[in-house]
Amino acid sequence: MERNYRDAFAGLSLAIFGGAAVLYALSKYPMGTVTRMGPGMMPVTLGAILLVFGIIIAVPALFQRGERVELRFRALIVLSASILSFALMIREFGLVPSVFATTLIATFAESKVTLVRALILSASTALLTWSIFILGLGLTLPSYRWPF
């Protein structure tokens, strides 16, 4: 029987990531108590929730019939480059240009997206990110910085 490997892999990935977060937080941060929470309480709780959801997704997938998994290397490479661009740009250029470039690069993972739609999506994502993090939450992250 063909198994649902896509969901099984996704669930297993979530479970591993959640379990790693729990182990890391337990080894590095004090938990505290429920009435006086320490810095490890939230990462441990969220990691445990992620671990449980991963198991809930992965176990039934092993008993279900699934589609053939198709690896899309273009998407993997483009999305990895997109994440790397954000990491390299955030300090030098600020939040808005970094989010704009990251979103623009990520749209090239799908061949059906036109340049106009990619630019509109990038601009709206950058504006929304700026509105949430700078205006709404008041983070002291620079909105833009031009190193030239």
N, C-alpha and C positions, 0 to 999 in steps of 0.2 A: 504494500500500500504506500502511495506517495504521501509523505507527511507535509505538514504546513511549516516548512523550514523558515520562511520569512518571519512568521510570528514567533516561532520558537527561538530564533536567533535574536529577535528584538527583545523578547521577554528575558532571555538569558543575559543579554547586554545590560538591561535595566537592573536585573538582580545583581550582577557583578558590580556595576557602578554603585548601587545602593549599599551593598555589603562592604565595598571598599571605603565608602564614605563613613559608614558606621565604625569600622575598625580604625580608620585614621582619627576620627573625632574622639573615640574612646581612648586612644593612646596619647593624644596630644592635649586635650582640653578636659577640665574638670566638669562633671555633669551637674553638680549641685543637687538641689531637691526640687520638688514640684512647686513649693511656695517660694523658693529662692533659687531660681534657675541659674546655672552656670553657662559659660560660653559653649559647652559641648552639648547642651540639651537640644537645641534646634537642629544642628547637623545630624545628630544621632537619630532624632525622631524622623526627620525627612528622609534620611538614608534608609531607615527601617521601612518606612512607607513605600519607598521606591523598590526595595528588595521584595516586599510582599506583592506589590503590583506586578513586578517582573515574573515572579513565580506563578501568579494567577494567569498571566498571559502565556507563559511558556508551556506549562504542563498540559492544558487542553490542546495546544497546538500540536503536540506530539501524537495525538489521537485523531486529528482531523486531516482530511485530504486538502492539499494545497496546490497552488499554481506553481509552475516551474519558475525558479528564481532566475532572474536575468540581472547580471552584474552590469552596471552602467559606469564604466570607468571615466567617461567624460564628466559626469555629475560628481563623482568622487574627487577628481582632480580639481574641478572648478570650485566646489564648495570648500575644499581644503585651502585653496588659494585665497578664497574670500575671507575665511577665518584668519589666515595668516596676515592678510592685508590690514584687517582691523587691528591686530596685535602690533603691527609695525607702524601704523598711522596714528593711533590714538594719542600718544604723547606729543608727537611732532605737529599734528594738524588739528587736534581737538575732536570733539564728539560729532558734530554735524558732518564735516567732510569724511570722517572715518566711516560713519554709518552709511552715508551716500555711496562711497566707493565700495564698501562691503556688499551692499544690496545690489549695486550695479553689476559687480563681478558675479554674484550668486545667480543672477537672472540668466547668465549665459550657460548655466547647467542644463537648461531646457532650450531646445533649438527652436521652439515655436514662438518664443517671446520676441516681439519686435523691439527695435531700439527706442522708439517713442514710448512704448509701454514700460520698458525698463527704466527710462529716465523719469517717467511719472511715478513709478513705484519707488524708485530710489529717493526722489525728492519728498514724497509723502511720508516715507518711512523715517527719513532724517528729521522732518518737521515734527512728526509724532513723537519720536524719541526725545528730541529737544524739549517738546512741551511737557512730556512726562517727567523726565529726569532733571531738567534745569528749572523749568517753571513750577511744576507740580511738587516735586520732592526737594527742590532747592539744593541739589548737589553742587559742590564747588568745582566741578569738572569744567575745564574751559570749553566753551561752545565751538570756537574755531580759533586757530592759531596759524599764522602763515610764517614759516621759517625762512622765507626768501628775502 
